[in-house]
Amino acid sequence: RVTFGHVGAFLLAASRPITVVALLEPPPSTGDDAQVSGGPRPAPPIPPGRTAEVFDLMAEAPDITVYHTDGQVIAQSPYLEGPLIEPYAPDDEIFVWLEERLARLAALSNRGSTPVGQSLAVGDPARSPVAIGREIWRRLAPAAFQRAYWQVADTNSGALEIQFFSDDPRIPWELMRPQRADGSEEHGFLGVEHWVARGHVRRDLPVQGRMPLLLPMARVTLVAPLYDPPLPGIETERRLLKDPRHRLAPLREVGGAYEEVVAVLDEFATGILHYSGHGEVVGADGVSPSYALRLEDRLLDLDSFVGGLRGGGGARGRPFVFLNACDIGQASASGGYVEGWGPAALEAGASGYLGALWPVGDTAAAAFSDAFYAALTRGDTFVEAVRQARNRFKDDPDPTYLAYVYYGDVFLRPERQLKVEDRREVVAVETGGDQSPPAPAQQPATHAGDPWAPLRPLVGRWEGAIGGELGTGTALREYRFIFDETFLLSRHASVRLPQDESPRGDYHRELGVFSHDRERDKIVYRQFLVEGFVNEYVCELEPKRLVCATERVENGPGMRARWTLDIEDRFGFVETFELASPGKDLAVLLTNRWVRVPVIE
């Protein structure tokens, strides 16, 4: 098995069987197809279907990546001189201890019922989760990860991006509370203080690549069974997903009968599949209890769920699965729950998964869902949305907020696909109906007190439709200030599939930096293209227009370019890029239309 990484980020793991045969004498040579007489044939090649991976080496790497498999842990970071590698194989006894602690947290959760057969004497509910988090760090955190965490935390203030890959999903990374070996310092729960994401590792998969970084939001599908009596929390979730403030994509609501849900799984393409309903422990008295979703007419077990997802969504798209399943009073299957649904969803083709480590109550589950979707609608990544929801534990000591675990890439974000009219509706809800763009005449082209004033409307995330001589495509772009607003940074990526104008297709990336030349009182834009060109522009600012002409082109002698943004309103702008070869006039090469991804403050 070989694992590939780039500046601390996991890229690919590949494996194939190798058979070693003991021979008393060298085998006879019969050419290229020679075989060992009486021995097995050579191992077959990696099966077709996933024979190539395309990696974005410009994609960000997490602050810490932990890879755990085969009794070994590898901790990597761009801030470390090299990987930290140590043996790590917790024994079964530690997981018996852990199961008891998770059951304790489940008993403390605000579920409105008492776990069957459990009578736990607990102390202060606000302190018990903290004490458990300390013990989990001490007894389960690998030494290599502990060293990596403190080395990186010492050089980086604030939240860290931490990506875990493990072949043992029982390890509750999110519940660990880091402590220095000498006891001099303690941090909060990893899942509350940092961006924590899980990945699943299986040795029998021949190729396992990096998980998706972008989830196209075709729709949000809500599966909410109708029970008698109804669960108040489910009705709350139904209302919040219909609220325009939580509208990531068109909402589709389906019934909770078994055949309806299986049909949804079979044809599901992309977006979020959200289940809000009862969960049930199956075989709780047996050796290996498992978890199922209780629909209106029967149970949906893990095998049926995965089979439907693999045949439908996993084959055509990469849906995100949110199983917000409350429980009916039984907490003995917390381990079986996490062992099944999260890893199985990823293996079936899901781009990510969100669910609880232990059964939770419907009211608290709805509160978590509300915080999660509010953050996603603001444009946050999935892991930041989960972190925002977990942060409610700081104000409410209900351990329910700590129960949720996220499987997926730490940088996975939703790709908003709402129409401009829908975006206006979302923003109007938060602004009291004021959708009019700011009057450009009231804002001068240059601003002595704030040279960035004309460019501030660009700050945020944008989705683009690419057009021009090279064909059509799609793009993402972000503008944000860096270094205390000393510079404005632009990040851009676009894709063209093979077409007549571009037979081989194109994957283009670029970075841009705006600066203020105080001596000339001009905005200067430096554009770094993946093809190796560096364009340096001087920009003229006009009302609702930015026109930048090249002063210098690196690696393109004699070339000239002009880049123009025509701002339509706060929701969109049109971009024109003109290029001229030496001795030629400028000609339009690209015309791109951009629509803002709404950010609700």
Sequence and secondary structure as in RCSB ss.txt:
>XXXX:A:sequence
RVTFGHVGAFLLAASRPITVVALLEPPPSTGDDAQVSGGPRPAPPIPPGRTAEVFDLMAEAPDITVYHTDGQVIA
QSPYLEGPLIEPYAPDDEIFVWLEERLARLAALSNRGSTPVGQSLAVGDPARSPVAIGREIWRRLAPAAFQRAYW
QVADTNSGALEIQFFSDDPRIPWELMRPQRADGSEEHGFLGVEHWVARGHVRRDLPVQGRMPLLLPMARVTLVAP
LYDPPLPGIETERRLLKDPRHRLAPLREVGGAYEEVVAVLDEFATGILHYSGHGEVVGADGVSPSYALRLEDRLL
DLDSFVGGLRGGGGARGRPFVFLNACDIGQASASGGYVEGWGPAALEAGASGYLGALWPVGDTAAAAFSDAFYAA
LTRGDTFVEAVRQARNRFKDDPDPTYLAYVYYGDVFLRPERQLKVEDRREVVAVETGGDQSPPAPAQQPATHAGD
PWAPLRPLVGRWEGAIGGELGTGTALREYRFIFDETFLLSRHASVRLPQDESPRGDYHRELGVFSHDRERDKIVY
RQFLVEGFVNEYVCELEPKRLVCATERVENGPGMRARWTLDIEDRFGFVETFELASPGKDLAVLLTNRWVRVPVI
E
>XXXX:A:secstr
 EEEEETTEEEEEE         SS     STT   TTS        TT       TTS   SEEEEEETTEEEE
E TTSSS EEEE    HHHHHHHHHHHHHHHHHS  SS  TT       TTTHHHHHHHHHHHHHS HHHHHHHH
HHHHH  S  EEEEEES TT  GGG   B TTSS B   HHHHSEEEEEE  TT SEEE   SEEE S EEEE  
  SS  HHHHHHHHHHHSGGG SS EEEE  SHHHHHHHHHH  SSEEEEEEEEEEESTTSSS EEEEE SSSEE
 HHHHHHHHHHTHHHH   EEEEEEE SS  TTHHHHHHHHHHHHHHTT SEEEEESS B HHHHHHHHHHHHHH
HHTT  HHHHHHHHHGGGGT   GGGGSEEEES TT EEE    HHHHHHHHHHHHTT      GGGS SS SS 
TTGGGGGG EEEEEEE BTT  EEEEEEEEEETTTTEEEEEEEEEE S SS TT EEEEEEEEEEEETTTTEEEE
EEEETTS EEEEEEEEETTEEEEEEEEEET TT EEEEEEEEEETTEEEEEEEEE TT   EEEEEEEEEE    
 
